[in-house]
Amino acid sequence: MEYLIGLALSLAVGGFAIIVGFDRERAFYPTVSIVIASYYVLFAAMAGSARTLAFEIAFASAFLLLAIAGYKKNLWLVALAIAGHGIFDLAHPYLFGNPGVPRWWPGFCSAFDVVLGCLVAARLMKTAIAPR
């Protein structure tokens, strides 16, 4: 069920961004990518584990740097970061023991991220997002 909800919500968020015009701004999807990557840091902070928090910050920083590089150089890196975070979501439970992560989160976030990353890629193919 979490996969279906993630899929539906990503289509709703992406569709809303397209209809309203948010996605015409070059910074929109990089910002979304940064927010997506920050959730595991939040969950680690809620759990109170300094070790887990350090690992989550390191991985979130990698996605942050990819979002910045995508914003500065090529938005395809942002599409890759968002969809790649969906793959990371599937591997996350096997990489980290983050007790703050809800059981359903990796499936939900994976579906959301992969679908949104594909939507960003589709928008880039149509060049609807402001070029650099």
C-alpha positions in Angstrom: 0.0 0.0 0.0 2.9 2.4 0.8 4.1 2.0 -2.8 0.7 2.9 -4.2 0.5 6.0 -2.0 4.0 7.1 -2.9 3.1 6.7 -6.6 -0.1 8.7 -6.3 1.4 11.4 -4.2 4.4 11.9 -6.6 2.0 12.2 -9.5 -0.1 14.7 -7.5 3.0 16.8 -6.5 4.5 16.7 -9.9 1.2 17.5 -11.6 0.6 20.4 -9.2 4.1 21.8 -9.9 3.4 21.6 -13.7 0.0 23.1 -13.5 1.0 26.0 -11.2 4.3 26.5 -13.0 6.6 25.9 -10.1 8.6 23.5 -12.2 9.5 26.2 -14.7 11.9 27.6 -12.1 15.3 26.0 -12.4 15.7 25.7 -8.6 12.4 23.8 -8.0 13.5 20.2 -8.5 17.0 20.7 -6.9 15.2 22.0 -3.8 12.8 19.1 -3.8 15.8 16.8 -4.1 17.4 18.4 -1.0 14.2 18.1 1.0 13.8 14.4 0.0 17.3 13.6 1.1 16.8 15.4 4.5 14.1 13.1 5.8 16.5 10.3 7.0 18.5 12.9 8.9 15.3 14.0 10.6 14.4 10.4 11.5 17.9 9.9 12.9 17.7 13.1 15.0 14.3 11.9 16.3 15.8 8.5 17.3 18.6 10.2 19.1 21.4 8.2 17.7 24.5 10.3 17.0 26.2 7.5 15.0 23.2 7.0 12.8 22.8 10.8 12.5 26.4 11.1 11.2 25.8 8.4 8.6 22.6 9.9 7.4 24.1 13.4 7.2 27.0 12.0 5.1 24.6 10.3 2.6 22.2 13.3 2.6 25.2 15.5 1.8 26.0 13.5 -1.3 22.5 14.0 -2.6 22.8 17.7 -1.6 26.0 18.1 -3.7 24.4 16.3 -6.6 21.4 18.7 -6.4 23.7 21.7 -6.4 25.8 20.3 -9.3 22.5 19.7 -11.2 21.3 23.2 -10.5 24.6 24.8 -11.6 25.5 22.5 -14.6 22.9 20.1 -15.8 19.4 19.3 -14.5 19.7 15.7 -15.6 21.8 15.3 -12.5 18.8 16.3 -10.4 16.6 13.8 -12.1 19.3 11.2 -11.4 19.5 12.3 -7.8 15.8 12.1 -7.2 15.4 8.7 -8.9 18.7 7.5 -7.4 17.3 8.4 -3.9 14.5 6.0 -4.7 17.0 3.2 -5.2 18.8 4.3 -2.0 15.4 4.0 -0.2 15.2 0.3 -1.1 18.8 -0.3 0.2 18.5 1.9 3.2 17.0 -0.7 5.7 20.0 -3.0 4.9 22.6 -0.3 5.2 21.5 1.5 8.4 19.7 0.7 11.6 17.8 4.0 11.9 15.2 3.4 14.5 13.4 6.6 13.7 12.4 5.5 10.2 8.8 4.3 10.0 8.4 0.8 8.7 6.5 1.9 5.7 8.8 4.8 4.8 11.3 3.1 2.5 8.6 1.7 0.2 6.6 5.0 0.1 9.7 7.2 -0.5 11.1 4.8 -3.1 7.9 4.9 -5.1 7.6 8.7 -4.8 11.3 9.3 -5.7 11.5 7.0 -8.7 8.2 8.3 -10.2 9.2 11.9 -9.6 12.7 11.4 -11.0 11.1 9.9 -14.1 8.7 12.9 -14.3 11.6 15.3 -14.1 13.4 13.4 -16.9 10.3 13.5 -19.0 10.0 17.3 -18.4 13.7 17.7 -19.3 13.1 15.8 -22.6 10.4 18.4 -23.4 12.7 21.2 -22.2 9.9 22.7 -20.1 12.3 23.7 -17.3 14.3 26.9 -17.7 17.7 26.3 -19.2 20.8 27.5 -17.6 
